[in-house]
Amino acid sequence: MSLILNIAREDFIYALSSMQNVTGKPGTIAILGNVLLRSANDSLELTGTDLEVGIRQIIPAEILSQGSITLPSKKLFEIVRESNSAHIYIEEIENNWVKIKADSSDYNLAGMASDEFPSFPEHKEESLIEIDAENIKDLIEKTIFSVALDTESNFTLTGILVEKEIKEDKRYLRMVSSDGHRLSLMKKEVKGDISLFNLDKTTIIPRKGVQEIKKFCEHHETLFIGFEEKQVVIKGDHAILIIRLMNGDFPDFRNLLQIINKEKFIEINRLVLLNAMRRMNLFTEDRFNVVKCHIEDNEIKLSSQSMDLGNAQEVHPVKYTGDSIKLGFNGKYFIDTLQVMTCEEVKLFIEGKDRPCLVYSENEPDFISIIMPMEI
């Protein structure tokens, strides 16, 4: 049978927009640029995939004739987005073409047969547990900025490691990210039996998948989540997201945590340091963003220089427990870390130019950031 339907524009555009990052990039497999439309009684099921991330949305529709077809995702989204009509009419005609009517506009759009579309991954319903979407979003926001953007470093650093921790009657999910120059770690207490999660050092969600999970969280209050052997499953109201996990082991980071000397530290107002780093960053070279830090006599002197533009410096009072020290840091790393925190004061555990710096607050004990100094 040929697919014929009427659908509310707002519902349609929401579903289509949710999969543009998955289907919107041209690739070697043409049909992956399409979205699968399939009728399901009085609903329309939309599916998009790039074979790494798969998303399915189910929205209400007036189904006049049952059927299925795949259509170019980006072009269909653009047609619906630019329409002023409250409803969109779609009718499959022949040779995988469809007729689209939106108010006074008529379109003919070429599609592809639905039987060529990749099958959507199966998952186990019994492996899913309910988790507050805000918790997952917070875990991601505290770690995604440290994910490596390229594959020159360890390939597995282009994703986020997910771990579980069970202490007596408390259960935690932890996310860890690193680009080789910094590391972010965040954990959240969650409800539910996370012992069902199949997690180990290979449970690494690719960056793109993490971004899609964050978007998913923004439209749901609660989620049902499951970690299976090779995939993570995120289920919400009338929607499901399945992401293939990366192959490989995440580097061991625990030794790095153990070598940090927690006797020497500076304490400073978070916003003071954040805003100072932003100002220093105005005069750093784009590639390294080097900000020099000179700490002594309960003061920190920050300075930066651009060969073409000039220089900047400022001094702020701090509480400091060590000897005079001069270090260089990538200012952007501090900005990324400090702007996701909410505390008033932060401690920077600093030992030397070849030792990691730990950024920590007693008011946010579940989040830590480690930043390696730079040569100056």
C-alpha positions in Angstrom: 0.0 0.0 0.0 1.0 3.6 -0.5 1.5 5.9 2.4 -1.0 8.8 2.6 -1.3 11.0 5.7 -2.1 14.4 7.3 0.1 15.6 10.1 0.3 18.7 12.3 3.2 20.9 11.2 4.5 21.5 14.8 4.7 17.8 15.6 6.3 17.0 12.3 9.0 19.7 12.5 9.9 18.7 16.1 10.4 15.1 15.0 12.4 16.0 11.9 14.6 18.6 13.7 15.6 16.0 16.3 17.3 13.9 13.7 19.0 16.5 11.5 22.4 16.0 13.1 22.1 12.2 12.5 20.8 12.3 8.9 21.9 15.7 7.7 25.5 14.9 6.6 26.0 13.6 3.1 27.8 10.2 3.1 28.8 7.3 0.9 25.5 5.5 1.6 22.8 7.6 0.1 19.8 6.3 2.0 21.4 7.4 5.3 20.6 10.9 4.3 16.9 9.9 4.3 14.4 9.6 7.1 12.1 6.6 7.2 8.4 7.4 7.4 6.3 4.4 8.5 2.6 4.4 9.5 1.6 2.8 12.8 -2.1 2.8 13.1 -3.0 6.4 14.0 0.7 7.5 14.4 3.7 8.2 12.2 7.0 6.6 13.0 10.1 8.5 11.9 13.5 6.9 12.0 17.0 8.3 11.2 20.4 6.7 11.5 24.0 7.1 10.5 24.8 3.5 11.7 26.4 5.0 14.9 23.4 6.9 16.2 19.8 5.9 15.6 16.8 7.9 16.6 13.1 7.1 16.3 10.2 9.4 17.0 6.5 8.5 17.1 4.0 11.4 16.6 0.2 11.5 16.1 -1.0 11.6 12.5 -4.1 11.1 10.4 -3.2 8.0 8.4 -5.3 7.8 5.3 -3.4 4.8 3.8 -0.9 2.6 5.6 2.6 2.4 4.1 6.3 3.4 4.4 8.9 5.3 2.4 12.2 7.1 3.0 12.6 10.8 2.0 15.5 13.2 2.0 15.7 14.3 5.6 17.2 17.7 5.2 14.9 18.7 2.3 11.8 17.4 4.0 12.7 19.4 7.1 13.3 22.5 5.1 9.9 22.2 3.3 8.1 21.8 6.6 10.1 24.5 8.3 9.3 27.1 5.6 5.6 26.2 5.5 3.0 28.4 7.0 0.4 25.7 7.0 -0.9 24.2 10.3 -1.0 20.8 8.6 1.1 18.9 6.1 -0.4 16.4 3.6 1.9 13.7 2.2 0.9 11.2 -0.5 3.1 8.5 -2.0 2.5 8.4 -5.7 4.7 6.1 -7.9 8.4 5.1 -8.2 9.0 6.3 -4.6 7.9 9.9 -5.3 5.7 11.7 -2.9 3.3 14.7 -3.3 3.4 17.2 -0.4 0.8 19.9 0.1 1.2 22.7 2.6 -1.4 25.4 2.4 -1.1 26.9 -1.1 2.3 25.2 -1.8 2.7 21.9 -3.7 5.9 19.9 -3.8 7.0 16.7 -5.5 9.9 15.0 -3.7 11.9 11.9 -4.7 12.4 9.2 -2.1 13.8 5.7 -1.8 12.2 2.4 -1.0 11.8 1.7 2.7 13.1 -1.9 2.4 16.6 -0.4 1.6 16.7 1.4 4.9 18.9 -0.2 7.7 17.0 -2.0 10.4 16.7 -0.2 13.7 18.8 -1.9 16.5 17.0 -4.2 18.9 17.2 -3.6 22.7 16.2 -5.3 25.9 13.4 -3.6 27.8 14.3 -5.4 31.0 17.7 -3.7 31.0 16.2 -0.2 31.2 16.0 1.8 34.4 14.3 5.2 35.1 16.7 8.1 35.6 16.0 11.9 36.0 17.0 13.5 32.7 18.5 16.5 34.5 21.0 14.2 36.1 22.2 12.9 32.8 22.3 16.4 31.3 24.4 17.6 34.3 26.9 14.7 33.9 27.3 15.5 30.2 27.7 19.3 30.7 30.4 18.7 33.3 32.5 16.5 31.0 31.8 17.0 27.2 34.1 20.0 26.9 37.1 17.8 27.7 36.5 15.3 25.0 39.2 15.2 22.3 38.1 16.8 19.1 40.6 14.9 16.8 41.9 11.4 16.5 45.6 12.4 16.7 45.4 11.4 20.4 44.1 8.1 21.6 41.0 7.3 19.6 39.0 6.4 22.7 39.5 10.0 24.0 37.0 11.2 21.4 34.2 9.8 23.6 33.1 9.8 27.2 33.6 6.9 29.6 30.6 5.8 31.7 31.1 4.0 35.0 28.9 2.9 37.9 29.7 3.0 41.6 27.7 1.3 44.3 28.4 2.3 47.9 26.2 0.6 50.5 22.7 2.0 49.7 23.9 4.7 47.3 24.3 4.3 43.6 26.3 6.6 41.3 26.8 7.1 37.6 30.1 8.7 36.6 31.3 10.2 33.4 35.0 10.8 32.6 36.5 12.6 29.6 40.0 13.7 28.6 41.8 15.1 25.6 45.2 14.2 26.9 45.8 17.7 28.3 43.0 17.8 30.8 40.5 15.5 32.5 37.0 16.0 33.8 35.2 13.7 36.1 31.6 14.0 37.3 29.4 11.6 39.3 25.7 11.8 40.2 23.7 9.8 42.7 20.8 8.0 40.8 17.9 5.9 41.8 17.3 2.5 40.2 19.2 -0.8 40.0 22.3 0.3 38.0 23.7 -3.2 38.6 21.7 -4.0 35.4 24.1 -1.8 33.5 26.8 -3.6 31.6 29.7 -1.1 32.2 33.4 -1.5 32.0 36.5 0.4 30.7 35.1 -0.1 27.1 31.8 1.7 27.8 32.7 4.8 25.8 30.0 6.9 24.2 31.2 8.8 21.1 31.1 12.5 21.2 28.3 12.8 18.6 26.2 10.3 20.6 26.7 12.3 23.8 25.5 15.4 22.1 22.4 13.7 20.9 21.7 12.4 24.5 22.0 15.9 25.8 19.5 17.2 23.2 17.2 14.2 24.1 17.4 15.2 27.8 16.2 18.7 27.1 12.8 17.4 25.9 12.2 14.9 28.7 11.9 15.0 32.5 12.6 11.3 33.0 14.4 8.8 30.8 14.7 5.0 30.7 18.3 4.1 30.1 20.1 0.9 29.5 23.7 0.0 28.8 24.1 -3.2 26.8 27.2 -4.9 25.5 27.7 -2.7 22.4 25.1 0.1 22.8 23.4 2.5 25.0 19.6 2.9 24.9 17.8 6.1 25.8 14.0 5.9 25.8 11.6 8.8 26.4 7.9 9.6 25.7 7.3 8.3 22.2 11.0 8.4 21.3 14.0 6.2 21.5 17.7 6.9 20.9 20.2 4.0 20.4 24.0 4.7 20.2 26.7 2.3 19.3 29.5 2.3 21.8 33.1 2.8 20.7 35.6 0.0 20.4 38.6 0.2 22.7 39.6 0.8 26.3 39.6 4.2 28.0 43.1 5.0 29.3 43.6 4.4 33.0 43.2 7.8 34.8 43.2 6.8 38.4 47.0 7.0 38.8 46.8 10.7 37.8 44.3 11.3 40.7 46.6 9.6 43.2 49.8 11.6 42.4 48.2 15.0 43.1 49.6 16.7 46.2 46.6 18.1 48.2 48.7 20.0 50.7 49.6 22.9 48.4 46.7 24.9 47.0 45.4 28.3 46.3 41.8 29.3 47.1 40.1 32.0 45.1 36.6 33.2 44.2 35.4 31.2 41.2 33.9 34.1 39.3 36.9 36.3 39.9 39.2 33.7 38.4 36.7 32.9 35.6 36.4 36.5 34.5 40.1 37.2 34.8 40.8 34.2 32.6 38.3 35.5 30.0 40.1 38.8 30.0 43.6 37.2 29.7 42.3 35.1 26.9 41.7 38.2 24.8 45.5 38.4 24.3 46.4 34.8 23.9 47.4 33.1 20.6 44.5 31.0 19.4 46.3 27.7 19.3 47.7 27.4 22.8 45.8 30.1 24.8 48.7 30.4 27.2 48.1 32.4 30.4 51.0 32.8 32.7 50.4 32.5 36.5 52.8 33.8 39.1 51.7 32.9 42.6 53.4 34.3 45.8 52.6 36.2 49.0 48.9 35.4 48.8 48.5 36.9 45.3 48.1 35.5 41.8 49.4 37.5 38.9 47.9 36.6 35.6 49.4 37.7 32.3 49.0 37.0 28.6 50.6 38.2 25.4 49.9 38.3 21.7 52.8 39.1 19.3 50.4 41.0 17.0 48.0 42.6 19.5 49.7 43.4 22.8 49.4 42.1 26.3 47.3 42.0 29.5 47.9 41.4 33.2 46.1 41.6 36.5 46.6 40.7 40.1 44.1 39.1 42.6 44.4 38.1 46.3 44.3 34.4 47.1 44.8 32.1 50.0 48.0 30.2 49.2 49.8 27.5 51.2 53.0 27.0 49.1 56.2 28.6 47.9 56.4 31.1 45.1 55.7 29.4 41.7 55.4 30.4 38.1 53.2 28.3 35.7 51.6 28.5 32.4 48.1 27.1 31.6 45.7 27.0 28.6 43.3 29.7 29.7 40.5 28.2 27.8 40.7 25.0 29.9 40.1 27.0 33.0 37.2 28.9 31.4 35.6 25.7 30.3 35.9 24.2 33.8 34.9 27.3 35.9 31.9 28.2 33.8 30.1 24.8 34.5 30.6 25.1 38.2 28.2 27.0 40.5 30.2 27.3 43.8 31.6 30.5 45.2 35.1 29.5 46.0 37.5 27.0 44.2 40.7 25.4 45.2 43.6 24.8 42.8 45.9 22.1 44.0 49.2 23.1 42.4 52.6 21.5 42.9 54.9 22.3 39.9 55.2 22.9 36.2 55.3 19.2 35.4 52.5 18.1 37.8 48.8 18.2 37.2 46.6 20.9 38.7 43.4 19.8 40.3 40.4 22.2 40.3 38.0 21.4 43.1 35.3 22.8 45.4 34.1 21.3 48.7 30.6 22.6 47.7 30.7 20.5 44.5 32.6 17.4 45.6 31.2 15.2 42.8 33.0 17.2 40.2 36.8 17.5 39.6 38.9 18.9 36.8 42.5 18.2 36.1 44.6 20.6 33.9 48.2 20.0 32.9 50.5 23.1 33.0 52.3 24.3 29.8 55.9 25.3 29.2 56.4 29.0 29.4 
